[in-house]
Amino acid sequence: MFNIKTKKITVISLSEVKDILSKLDITNADQIQKRTYDYVIKFSTPDTRKLKKTSEKIVALGYLNLEEAHQILNVNPKTIPELRVFTSGWKKLIPTEVMEQILSIVEKVY
């Protein structure tokens, strides 16, 4: 009847994007790849493995999924109000104690 195809979505951090794009020959890359590479060089964290472990710690707190953890780590919020901008957008009410734990975890990466 219907031929519905599903695609697997893999959530990756900016540092993982940087690792992937650094393997490309930038002189032959298209404009989007060049702009993306320029962006991730400026805004990504240096250690991909450390970032993965950190995002798993945030997910283990039980309030956020992997995609949300990556978004938080990519932005590197410093205060609870900055963190609440994201959680309110996701329509999640997270206790202040957990927000403080998340900020503490994020601070250790940077």
A tleap script that builds the chain and sets N, CA, C and O, in Angstrom:
source leaprc.protein.ff14SB
mol = sequence {
  NMET PHE ASN ILE LYS THR LYS LYS ILE THR
  VAL ILE SER LEU SER GLU VAL LYS ASP ILE
  LEU SER LYS LEU ASP ILE THR ASN ALA ASP
  GLN ILE GLN LYS ARG THR TYR ASP TYR VAL
  ILE LYS PHE SER THR PRO ASP THR ARG LYS
  LEU LYS LYS THR SER GLU LYS ILE VAL ALA
  LEU GLY TYR LEU ASN LEU GLU GLU ALA HIE
  GLN ILE LEU ASN VAL ASN PRO LYS THR ILE
  PRO GLU LEU ARG VAL PHE THR SER GLY TRP
  LYS LYS LEU ILE PRO THR GLU VAL MET GLU
  GLN ILE LEU SER ILE VAL GLU LYS VAL CTYR
}
set mol.1.N position { 0.812 -1.173 0.000 }
set mol.1.CA position { 0.000 0.000 0.000 }
set mol.1.C position { 0.872 1.259 0.000 }
set mol.1.O position { 0.973 1.947 -1.016 }
set mol.2.N position { 1.493 1.553 1.128 }
set mol.2.CA position { 2.381 2.706 1.222 }
set mol.2.C position { 3.810 2.216 1.332 }
set mol.2.O position { 4.100 1.252 2.041 }
set mol.3.N position { 4.679 2.876 0.639 }
set mol.3.CA position { 6.089 2.541 0.719 }
set mol.3.C position { 6.783 3.646 1.517 }
set mol.3.O position { 7.265 4.627 0.950 }
set mol.4.N position { 6.825 3.473 2.826 }
set mol.4.CA position { 7.406 4.479 3.705 }
set mol.4.C position { 8.825 4.056 4.055 }
set mol.4.O position { 9.062 2.952 4.545 }
set mol.5.N position { 9.743 4.940 3.798 }
set mol.5.CA position { 11.132 4.672 4.135 }
set mol.5.C position { 11.502 5.489 5.363 }
set mol.5.O position { 11.143 6.662 5.474 }
set mol.6.N position { 12.206 4.872 6.260 }
set mol.6.CA position { 12.673 5.586 7.439 }
set mol.6.C position { 14.180 5.762 7.350 }
set mol.6.O position { 14.893 4.936 6.781 }
set mol.7.N position { 14.633 6.839 7.919 }
set mol.7.CA position { 16.063 7.111 7.949 }
set mol.7.C position { 16.524 7.122 9.391 }
set mol.7.O position { 15.827 7.602 10.284 }
set mol.8.N position { 17.702 6.587 9.596 }
set mol.8.CA position { 18.282 6.607 10.928 }
set mol.8.C position { 18.955 7.961 11.130 }
set mol.8.O position { 19.749 8.401 10.298 }
set mol.9.N position { 18.636 8.604 12.220 }
set mol.9.CA position { 19.221 9.895 12.535 }
set mol.9.C position { 20.263 9.693 13.629 }
set mol.9.O position { 19.988 9.084 14.662 }
set mol.10.N position { 21.444 10.205 13.390 }
set mol.10.CA position { 22.509 10.127 14.374 }
set mol.10.C position { 22.812 11.533 14.865 }
set mol.10.O position { 23.114 12.427 14.075 }
set mol.11.N position { 22.731 11.718 16.166 }
set mol.11.CA position { 22.999 13.018 16.765 }
set mol.11.C position { 24.491 13.098 17.069 }
set mol.11.O position { 25.051 12.224 17.730 }
set mol.12.N position { 25.124 14.161 16.575 }
set mol.12.CA position { 26.547 14.348 16.842 }
set mol.12.C position { 26.802 15.765 17.333 }
set mol.12.O position { 26.014 16.678 17.089 }
set mol.13.N position { 27.905 15.924 18.022 }
set mol.13.CA position { 28.273 17.234 18.564 }
set mol.13.C position { 29.069 18.032 17.533 }
set mol.13.O position { 29.456 17.516 16.484 }
set mol.14.N position { 29.299 19.295 17.857 }
set mol.14.CA position { 30.094 20.138 16.961 }
set mol.14.C position { 31.519 19.613 16.823 }
set mol.14.O position { 32.111 19.702 15.748 }
set mol.15.N position { 32.069 19.068 17.900 }
set mol.15.CA position { 33.438 18.551 17.798 }
set mol.15.C position { 33.501 17.328 16.888 }
set mol.15.O position { 34.511 17.106 16.221 }
set mol.16.N position { 32.428 16.532 16.853 }
set mol.16.CA position { 32.383 15.399 15.932 }
set mol.16.C position { 32.245 15.882 14.484 }
set mol.16.O position { 32.824 15.297 13.568 }
set mol.17.N position { 31.481 16.941 14.292 }
set mol.17.CA position { 31.366 17.542 12.955 }
set mol.17.C position { 32.734 18.043 12.506 }
set mol.17.O position { 33.126 17.865 11.353 }
set mol.18.N position { 33.451 18.669 13.427 }
set mol.18.CA position { 34.794 19.163 13.118 }
set mol.18.C position { 35.709 18.011 12.703 }
set mol.18.O position { 36.457 18.128 11.733 }
set mol.19.N position { 35.649 16.898 13.439 }
set mol.19.CA position { 36.478 15.734 13.099 }
set mol.19.C position { 36.150 15.202 11.708 }
set mol.19.O position { 37.049 14.853 10.944 }
set mol.20.N position { 34.868 15.141 11.384 }
set mol.20.CA position { 34.439 14.625 10.077 }
set mol.20.C position { 34.889 15.563 8.956 }
set mol.20.O position { 35.460 15.122 7.958 }
set mol.21.N position { 34.628 16.855 9.129 }
set mol.21.CA position { 34.964 17.816 8.071 }
set mol.21.C position { 36.468 18.032 7.921 }
set mol.21.O position { 36.933 18.408 6.845 }
set mol.22.N position { 37.222 17.802 8.976 }
set mol.22.CA position { 38.677 17.981 8.867 }
set mol.22.C position { 39.306 16.920 7.970 }
set mol.22.O position { 40.433 17.091 7.504 }
set mol.23.N position { 38.591 15.835 7.727 }
set mol.23.CA position { 39.083 14.779 6.836 }
set mol.23.C position { 38.838 15.116 5.364 }
set mol.23.O position { 39.409 14.486 4.474 }
set mol.24.N position { 37.989 16.110 5.115 }
set mol.24.CA position { 37.709 16.522 3.737 }
set mol.24.C position { 38.814 17.425 3.200 }
set mol.24.O position { 39.508 18.102 3.959 }
set mol.25.N position { 38.960 17.421 1.903 }
set mol.25.CA position { 39.834 18.389 1.246 }
set mol.25.C position { 39.013 19.670 1.093 }
set mol.25.O position { 38.142 19.760 0.228 }
set mol.26.N position { 39.296 20.641 1.928 }
set mol.26.CA position { 38.493 21.863 1.975 }
set mol.26.C position { 38.509 22.614 0.644 }
set mol.26.O position { 37.545 23.309 0.323 }
set mol.27.N position { 39.568 22.489 -0.122 }
set mol.27.CA position { 39.612 23.187 -1.413 }
set mol.27.C position { 38.572 22.635 -2.385 }
set mol.27.O position { 38.123 23.346 -3.285 }
set mol.28.N position { 38.187 21.370 -2.207 }
set mol.28.CA position { 37.173 20.761 -3.074 }
set mol.28.C position { 35.787 20.721 -2.426 }
set mol.28.O position { 34.838 20.216 -3.026 }
set mol.29.N position { 35.668 21.244 -1.217 }
set mol.29.CA position { 34.393 21.211 -0.502 }
set mol.29.C position { 33.432 22.248 -1.075 }
set mol.29.O position { 33.850 23.253 -1.651 }
set mol.30.N position { 32.132 21.983 -0.906 }
set mol.30.CA position { 31.154 22.973 -1.363 }
set mol.30.C position { 31.035 24.099 -0.330 }
set mol.30.O position { 31.635 24.035 0.743 }
set mol.31.N position { 30.265 25.115 -0.662 }
set mol.31.CA position { 30.171 26.311 0.176 }
set mol.31.C position { 29.627 26.004 1.574 }
set mol.31.O position { 30.118 26.553 2.560 }
set mol.32.N position { 28.634 25.144 1.665 }
set mol.32.CA position { 28.048 24.804 2.966 }
set mol.32.C position { 29.074 24.092 3.836 }
set mol.32.O position { 29.187 24.380 5.027 }
set mol.33.N position { 29.819 23.166 3.248 }
set mol.33.CA position { 30.848 22.458 4.003 }
set mol.33.C position { 31.927 23.421 4.494 }
set mol.33.O position { 32.396 23.297 5.626 }
set mol.34.N position { 32.320 24.367 3.667 }
set mol.34.CA position { 33.337 25.341 4.064 }
set mol.34.C position { 32.841 26.222 5.204 }
set mol.34.O position { 33.568 26.463 6.168 }
set mol.35.N position { 31.620 26.695 5.097 }
set mol.35.CA position { 31.060 27.549 6.152 }
set mol.35.C position { 30.883 26.775 7.452 }
set mol.35.O position { 31.164 27.286 8.537 }
set mol.36.N position { 30.415 25.544 7.329 }
set mol.36.CA position { 30.240 24.716 8.517 }
set mol.36.C position { 31.581 24.445 9.177 }
set mol.36.O position { 31.701 24.528 10.399 }
set mol.37.N position { 32.578 24.126 8.386 }
set mol.37.CA position { 33.917 23.867 8.924 }
set mol.37.C position { 34.469 25.111 9.617 }
set mol.37.O position { 35.049 25.011 10.698 }
set mol.38.N position { 34.295 26.263 9.011 }
set mol.38.CA position { 34.744 27.513 9.618 }
set mol.38.C position { 34.053 27.729 10.967 }
set mol.38.O position { 34.689 28.152 11.933 }
set mol.39.N position { 32.767 27.441 11.028 }
set mol.39.CA position { 31.997 27.605 12.262 }
set mol.39.C position { 32.491 26.661 13.352 }
set mol.39.O position { 32.731 27.092 14.480 }
set mol.40.N position { 32.646 25.369 13.027 }
set mol.40.CA position { 33.019 24.404 14.063 }
set mol.40.C position { 34.448 24.603 14.551 }
set mol.40.O position { 34.760 24.260 15.691 }
set mol.41.N position { 35.310 25.146 13.719 }
set mol.41.CA position { 36.664 25.458 14.181 }
set mol.41.C position { 36.600 26.523 15.280 }
set mol.41.O position { 37.362 26.474 16.246 }
set mol.42.N position { 35.697 27.470 15.127 }
set mol.42.CA position { 35.591 28.568 16.086 }
set mol.42.C position { 34.830 28.188 17.353 }
set mol.42.O position { 35.119 28.722 18.424 }
set mol.43.N position { 33.861 27.273 17.249 }
set mol.43.CA position { 32.949 27.055 18.364 }
set mol.43.C position { 32.911 25.646 18.941 }
set mol.43.O position { 32.080 25.385 19.811 }
set mol.44.N position { 33.748 24.743 18.512 }
set mol.44.CA position { 33.673 23.387 19.047 }
set mol.44.C position { 34.702 23.175 20.147 }
set mol.44.O position { 35.702 23.886 20.238 }
set mol.45.N position { 34.429 22.177 20.979 }
set mol.45.CA position { 35.375 21.800 22.019 }
set mol.45.C position { 36.442 20.908 21.407 }
set mol.45.O position { 36.181 20.223 20.418 }
set mol.46.N position { 37.624 20.907 21.971 }
set mol.46.CA position { 38.713 20.176 21.338 }
set mol.46.C position { 38.646 18.651 21.452 }
set mol.46.O position { 39.132 17.964 20.554 }
set mol.47.N position { 38.076 18.107 22.498 }
set mol.47.CA position { 38.161 16.670 22.734 }
set mol.47.C position { 36.814 15.980 22.527 }
set mol.47.O position { 35.911 16.107 23.354 }
set mol.48.N position { 36.687 15.259 21.433 }
set mol.48.CA position { 35.432 14.589 21.089 }
set mol.48.C position { 35.081 13.500 22.088 }
set mol.48.O position { 33.924 13.386 22.492 }
set mol.49.N position { 36.060 12.696 22.496 }
set mol.49.CA position { 35.784 11.590 23.432 }
set mol.49.C position { 35.289 12.112 24.773 }
set mol.49.O position { 34.351 11.566 25.354 }
set mol.50.N position { 35.920 13.162 25.255 }
set mol.50.CA position { 35.515 13.750 26.532 }
set mol.50.C position { 34.095 14.305 26.431 }
set mol.50.O position { 33.309 14.193 27.371 }
set mol.51.N position { 33.780 14.894 25.304 }
set mol.51.CA position { 32.450 15.454 25.089 }
set mol.51.C position { 31.388 14.357 25.065 }
set mol.51.O position { 30.295 14.542 25.600 }
set mol.52.N position { 31.701 13.225 24.451 }
set mol.52.CA position { 30.748 12.107 24.414 }
set mol.52.C position { 30.449 11.599 25.818 }
set mol.52.O position { 29.291 11.368 26.168 }
set mol.53.N position { 31.496 11.428 26.619 }
set mol.53.CA position { 31.310 10.958 27.996 }
set mol.53.C position { 30.495 11.959 28.799 }
set mol.53.O position { 29.645 11.583 29.606 }
set mol.54.N position { 30.763 13.230 28.570 }
set mol.54.CA position { 30.046 14.275 29.289 }
set mol.54.C position { 28.572 14.299 28.910 }
set mol.54.O position { 27.712 14.452 29.777 }
set mol.55.N position { 28.276 14.151 27.633 }
set mol.55.CA position { 26.869 14.141 27.215 }
set mol.55.C position { 26.150 12.927 27.803 }
set mol.55.O position { 24.970 13.015 28.142 }
set mol.56.N position { 26.844 11.801 27.926 }
set mol.56.CA position { 26.244 10.617 28.546 }
set mol.56.C position { 25.968 10.852 30.026 }
set mol.56.O position { 24.976 10.351 30.554 }
set mol.57.N position { 26.836 11.610 30.704 }
set mol.57.CA position { 26.603 11.951 32.115 }
set mol.57.C position { 25.347 12.804 32.257 }
set mol.57.O position { 24.552 12.610 33.176 }
set mol.58.N position { 25.181 13.746 31.340 }
set mol.58.CA position { 23.997 14.611 31.390 }
set mol.58.C position { 22.734 13.790 31.146 }
set mol.58.O position { 21.729 13.986 31.830 }
set mol.59.N position { 22.773 12.884 30.190 }
set mol.59.CA position { 21.621 12.027 29.900 }
set mol.59.C position { 21.315 11.132 31.101 }
set mol.59.O position { 20.151 10.866 31.400 }
set mol.60.N position { 22.360 10.668 31.787 }
set mol.60.CA position { 22.186 9.777 32.938 }
set mol.60.C position { 21.442 10.448 34.093 }
set mol.60.O position { 20.904 9.760 34.961 }
set mol.61.N position { 21.407 11.766 34.114 }
set mol.61.CA position { 20.646 12.466 35.153 }
set mol.61.C position { 19.146 12.215 35.012 }
set mol.61.O position { 18.390 12.381 35.969 }
set mol.62.N position { 18.721 11.816 33.811 }
set mol.62.CA position { 17.345 11.394 33.603 }
set mol.62.C position { 16.368 12.441 33.115 }
set mol.62.O position { 15.169 12.170 33.045 }
set mol.63.N position { 16.835 13.611 32.780 }
set mol.63.CA position { 15.919 14.664 32.354 }
set mol.63.C position { 16.050 15.042 30.882 }
set mol.63.O position { 15.120 15.600 30.300 }
set mol.64.N position { 17.191 14.744 30.282 }
set mol.64.CA position { 17.442 15.153 28.903 }
set mol.64.C position { 17.845 13.961 28.051 }
set mol.64.O position { 18.371 12.970 28.558 }
set mol.65.N position { 17.592 14.065 26.746 }
set mol.65.CA position { 18.056 13.021 25.829 }
set mol.65.C position { 19.408 13.437 25.246 }
set mol.65.O position { 19.920 14.515 25.549 }
set mol.66.N position { 19.971 12.579 24.415 }
set mol.66.CA position { 21.308 12.819 23.874 }
set mol.66.C position { 21.369 14.080 23.010 }
set mol.66.O position { 22.332 14.843 23.089 }
set mol.67.N position { 20.357 14.294 22.201 }
set mol.67.CA position { 20.335 15.485 21.342 }
set mol.67.C position { 20.340 16.761 22.181 }
set mol.67.O position { 21.062 17.710 21.874 }
set mol.68.N position { 19.540 16.778 23.229 }
set mol.68.CA position { 19.474 17.953 24.098 }
set mol.68.C position { 20.801 18.167 24.833 }
set mol.68.O position { 21.249 19.300 25.003 }
set mol.69.N position { 21.417 17.073 25.261 }
set mol.69.CA position { 22.718 17.175 25.934 }
set mol.69.C position { 23.766 17.762 24.997 }
set mol.69.O position { 24.566 18.603 25.408 }
set mol.70.N position { 23.767 17.325 23.746 }
set mol.70.CA position { 24.711 17.873 22.768 }
set mol.70.C position { 24.460 19.360 22.540 }
set mol.70.O position { 25.407 20.139 22.438 }
set mol.71.N position { 23.205 19.752 22.460 }
set mol.71.CA position { 22.902 21.171 22.251 }
set mol.71.C position { 23.430 22.012 23.408 }
set mol.71.O position { 23.992 23.087 23.200 }
set mol.72.N position { 23.246 21.518 24.614 }
set mol.72.CA position { 23.737 22.245 25.787 }
set mol.72.C position { 25.260 22.346 25.753 }
set mol.72.O position { 25.821 23.413 26.002 }
set mol.73.N position { 25.918 21.248 25.449 }
set mol.73.CA position { 27.382 21.261 25.410 }
set mol.73.C position { 27.917 22.127 24.276 }
set mol.73.O position { 28.972 22.745 24.416 }
set mol.74.N position { 27.210 22.178 23.170 }
set mol.74.CA position { 27.646 23.023 22.058 }
set mol.74.C position { 27.596 24.503 22.416 }
set mol.74.O position { 28.425 25.289 21.955 }
set mol.75.N position { 26.622 24.878 23.239 }
set mol.75.CA position { 26.437 26.287 23.580 }
set mol.75.C position { 27.243 26.696 24.817 }
set mol.75.O position { 27.653 27.851 24.936 }
set mol.76.N position { 27.470 25.752 25.735 }
set mol.76.CA position { 28.254 26.010 26.947 }
set mol.76.C position { 27.634 27.097 27.830 }
set mol.76.O position { 28.247 28.143 28.043 }
set mol.77.N position { 26.420 26.858 28.346 }
set mol.77.CA position { 25.794 27.856 29.216 }
set mol.77.C position { 26.560 27.991 30.531 }
set mol.77.O position { 27.133 27.021 31.029 }
set mol.78.N position { 26.565 29.189 31.080 }
set mol.78.CA position { 27.299 29.463 32.322 }
set mol.78.C position { 26.380 29.633 33.526 }
set mol.78.O position { 26.817 29.488 34.667 }
set mol.79.N position { 25.109 29.942 33.274 }
set mol.79.CA position { 24.182 30.216 34.372 }
set mol.79.C position { 22.894 29.418 34.191 }
set mol.79.O position { 22.599 28.915 33.106 }
set mol.80.N position { 22.140 29.315 35.277 }
set mol.80.CA position { 20.856 28.616 35.217 }
set mol.80.C position { 19.887 29.320 34.268 }
set mol.80.O position { 19.202 28.635 33.508 }
set mol.81.N position { 19.792 30.657 34.272 }
set mol.81.CA position { 18.899 31.299 33.292 }
set mol.81.C position { 19.264 30.979 31.837 }
set mol.81.O position { 18.379 30.803 31.000 }
set mol.82.N position { 20.565 30.905 31.537 }
set mol.82.CA position { 20.970 30.533 30.177 }
set mol.82.C position { 20.528 29.107 29.859 }
set mol.82.O position { 20.088 28.825 28.744 }
set mol.83.N position { 20.645 28.219 30.827 }
set mol.83.CA position { 20.237 26.829 30.637 }
set mol.83.C position { 18.721 26.718 30.511 }
set mol.83.O position { 18.221 25.902 29.737 }
set mol.84.N position { 17.997 27.522 31.257 }
set mol.84.CA position { 16.526 27.496 31.202 }
set mol.84.C position { 15.990 27.918 29.831 }
set mol.84.O position { 14.899 27.501 29.441 }
set mol.85.N position { 16.736 28.731 29.108 }
set mol.85.CA position { 16.321 29.110 27.753 }
set mol.85.C position { 16.105 27.853 26.919 }
set mol.85.O position { 15.132 27.756 26.171 }
set mol.86.N position { 17.013 26.895 27.051 }
set mol.86.CA position { 16.889 25.650 26.295 }
set mol.86.C position { 15.776 24.773 26.838 }
set mol.86.O position { 14.932 24.294 26.080 }
set mol.87.N position { 15.770 24.562 28.145 }
set mol.87.CA position { 14.787 23.635 28.713 }
set mol.87.C position { 13.362 24.145 28.556 }
set mol.87.O position { 12.437 23.350 28.387 }
set mol.88.N position { 13.172 25.450 28.610 }
set mol.88.CA position { 11.818 25.979 28.405 }
set mol.88.C position { 11.396 25.805 26.953 }
set mol.88.O position { 10.223 25.561 26.672 }
set mol.89.N position { 12.336 25.928 26.037 }
set mol.89.CA position { 12.043 25.690 24.622 }
set mol.89.C position { 11.664 24.246 24.353 }
set mol.89.O position { 10.879 23.954 23.451 }
set mol.90.N position { 12.232 23.339 25.150 }
set mol.90.CA position { 11.899 21.914 25.020 }
set mol.90.C position { 10.678 21.549 25.860 }
set mol.90.O position { 10.244 20.397 25.874 }
set mol.91.N position { 10.124 22.558 26.570 }
set mol.91.CA position { 8.957 22.366 27.441 }
set mol.91.C position { 9.240 21.329 28.523 }
set mol.91.O position { 8.433 20.437 28.784 }
set mol.92.N position { 10.415 21.471 29.149 }
set mol.92.CA position { 10.817 20.569 30.222 }
set mol.92.C position { 11.039 21.380 31.487 }
set mol.92.O position { 11.730 22.398 31.485 }
set mol.93.N position { 10.441 20.906 32.554 }
set mol.93.CA position { 10.655 21.525 33.856 }
set mol.93.C position { 11.693 20.691 34.596 }
set mol.93.O position { 11.424 19.559 34.997 }
set mol.94.N position { 12.853 21.249 34.769 }
set mol.94.CA position { 13.945 20.543 35.417 }
set mol.94.C position { 14.236 21.242 36.739 }
set mol.94.O position { 14.384 22.464 36.775 }
set mol.95.N position { 14.319 20.471 37.833 }
set mol.95.CA position { 14.598 21.081 39.137 }
set mol.95.C position { 15.924 21.849 39.142 }
set mol.95.O position { 16.859 21.511 38.417 }
set mol.96.N position { 15.977 22.875 39.967 }
set mol.96.CA position { 17.164 23.720 40.051 }
set mol.96.C position { 18.401 22.916 40.435 }
set mol.96.O position { 19.493 23.183 39.933 }
set mol.97.N position { 18.240 21.930 41.326 }
set mol.97.CA position { 19.387 21.114 41.741 }
set mol.97.C position { 19.994 20.378 40.548 }
set mol.97.O position { 21.214 20.264 40.430 }
set mol.98.N position { 19.131 19.882 39.669 }
set mol.98.CA position { 19.597 19.162 38.480 }
set mol.98.C position { 20.256 20.143 37.513 }
set mol.98.O position { 21.263 19.816 36.885 }
set mol.99.N position { 19.695 21.329 37.393 }
set mol.99.CA position { 20.299 22.364 36.538 }
set mol.99.C position { 21.708 22.690 37.027 }
set mol.99.O position { 22.626 22.856 36.224 }
set mol.100.N position { 21.874 22.780 38.346 }
set mol.100.CA position { 23.197 23.048 38.906 }
set mol.100.C position { 24.160 21.906 38.603 }
set mol.100.O position { 25.336 22.140 38.323 }
set mol.101.N position { 23.661 20.666 38.658 }
set mol.101.CA position { 24.494 19.514 38.310 }
set mol.101.C position { 24.916 19.573 36.844 }
set mol.101.O position { 26.073 19.314 36.514 }
set mol.102.N position { 23.983 19.910 35.978 }
set mol.102.CA position { 24.285 20.012 34.543 }
set mol.102.C position { 25.347 21.083 34.305 }
set mol.102.O position { 26.300 20.859 33.558 }
set mol.103.N position { 25.186 22.239 34.936 }
set mol.103.CA position { 26.172 23.316 34.774 }
set mol.103.C position { 27.544 22.896 35.294 }
set mol.103.O position { 28.569 23.246 34.709 }
set mol.104.N position { 27.557 22.154 36.381 }
set mol.104.CA position { 28.820 21.659 36.930 }
set mol.104.C position { 29.504 20.700 35.961 }
set mol.104.O position { 30.720 20.746 35.779 }
set mol.105.N position { 28.713 19.838 35.346 }
set mol.105.CA position { 29.244 18.880 34.366 }
set mol.105.C position { 29.783 19.625 33.145 }
set mol.105.O position { 30.869 19.313 32.656 }
set mol.106.N position { 29.032 20.599 32.655 }
set mol.106.CA position { 29.444 21.373 31.477 }
set mol.106.C position { 30.729 22.151 31.772 }
set mol.106.O position { 31.618 22.234 30.925 }
set mol.107.N position { 30.819 22.712 32.960 }
set mol.107.CA position { 31.986 23.507 33.337 }
set mol.107.C position { 33.276 22.681 33.295 }
set mol.107.O position { 34.339 23.201 32.958 }
set mol.108.N position { 33.177 21.402 33.635 }
set mol.108.CA position { 34.362 20.535 33.654 }
set mol.108.C position { 34.899 20.253 32.253 }
set mol.108.O position { 36.088 19.981 32.091 }
set mol.109.N position { 34.038 20.316 31.244 }
set mol.109.CA position { 34.473 20.060 29.868 }
set mol.109.C position { 35.252 21.247 29.327 }
set mol.109.O position { 36.246 21.080 28.620 }
set mol.110.N position { 34.799 22.434 29.660 }
set mol.110.CA position { 35.421 23.642 29.131 }
set mol.110.C position { 36.413 24.143 30.137 }
set mol.110.O position { 37.066 25.161 29.906 }
savepdb mol mol.pdb
quit
